[in-house]
Amino acid sequence: MATVLSFTHAQPGFPLIPVPNFIEQARACEYIATLLAESTEPMQHQALSHKLHACLAQLQPGLLDPIPECLVDSFTVDTLPANSSCFEPDCTDLCRYCMALSAVLGEHKAAGNAGNALRDLLCELTGYFVKEMMAPRWVTGAD
């Protein structure tokens, strides 16, 4: 996966900066979604929605790229997790869903209870997307 742009976690301004890999980019998306879900300010909702959309847009083009050799060890485990999800869209669909929700929220198209529900959904969906992106893919073995 190519180098993508992200934000710094230290301040609400979140300037986009280069990050080394998709793992950091995915974590950045999850962080912004959490801030969005916890925010109570309408202007901050819009700004964070735009930031999340931009961060997802930077991540999206490389979703189907092979995992770089230097990151293979972080996706290799001795045994696969026992839990598997029942919601099974592929990573490109998940990213597309998150981008659509962040775009709607960024345009103030949802207010009140609907806006709160969409922000919560976006946070949960982004968290799920990040977990799927970072899930182990190989089992340690002789081969």
N, C-alpha and C positions, 0 to 999 in steps of 0.2 A: 504494500500500500504506500502511496506517495505521502510526502510530508503535507500536512494539512494545517490550516490556521485554527487557532483556539483563542482563549482569553486567559487573563491572569485572574486568579481566585481572590486576590487581596482586596479589591475595591469594586464598587458597583459600576465603574466605568467600563470594565472588561474590554480593553483594547484587544483586537485580534492580533495574535502573534504566532509565528511558526511553532509547531510542536512536532516531536520526532516520529510519532507513530499513531496508528488508529486507536490504540488502547487509551492513550492520553486524550485523544479527541473524543472518544466515547465517554470517558469519565467527565470531561468538560460539559458535554451535553447533559449528562445526568445531574451534574451540579447546578447548571442553569435551570433545569426543569424543577429541581427541588426548591431553589430560590423562588421560582415562579409560583409554585404551589403554596409556599409559605408567605408570600407577599400579600399585603393588604392594600397597597396603593395602586390605583388604576394606571397612573403614569408609569410606574415601575412594571406593572403587568405588560404594558405595551412594549417597553424597552427590553424586558427579558424575553418576551415572545419573539421579538426581532432578533435578539442575540442567539436564541436557541435555533431559530430558523437558519440563520447564517452559519452557525456551527454545524448543523445537520447537513446543510448544502455543501459544506467543505468536505464532510465525511462521505457523502453519498457516492461520488464518482469511483471511489476505490473499494466499495463494498464487496465486489466479486473478485478482486485481485487476490492472488495467493498470499498467504501469510509469509512475511519475510523470514528467512532462515534464522535470523537472530532472535526472533520471538517464538519459535517453535517450542522451545522448552517450557515457556509459560502456558502453553496450551496442551501439555502432555502430562498425564496423571497415571498413577499405578492402577486405579480402578475408576470406572466412570461413575458419576453421581447416580444415586438411586432414584432421585426425583427427575421426572421429565415433564415438560409443560404440555398442557392440552391445547393451548393457543399456539398454532403453528404457522403463522405467516413467515415467509422468508425475510431475510434482512433488508432487501430492497423495498418490500412492502411496508415493513415496520418503519423504516426511515421515511418513506413517503407519507405514512399516517401521521407521524410526529411532525413532519414539516407542514402538513395541511392544518393540523390543530394549532401549531405555533403561528402560522400565517393568519388564521381566523382570529386568534386571541390578540395578535399584534395590530389588527385592524379595528379593534373594539367592536367586533360583530357579535360578541356575546357579553351580556352583563348580568348582574345579580346572581341568582342561584345557578343559572345555566353557565355563566362564566366561571363560577367556582367549580362546578362539576367538570367543565372542560379543562380547567387548569389541573385539577386532581387527576383526571384521565391522562392528560399529557405527561404529568409527572410519573404516573404508574407505567404508562406505555414506554416512555423514554428509559425508565429503570429496567424494564423487561428487555428492551432493545439492547441496552448496554450489557446486561447479563448474558444475553444470547451471543453478542459479539465477543465476549470474553470467556465463554464456556470452553472447557477442555475439548479437544478434537481428536486426540490420539491417546492410546494406552501404551505404556511402556512395555516392551516385550523384546523377544529375540530378534524380530524383524525390524 
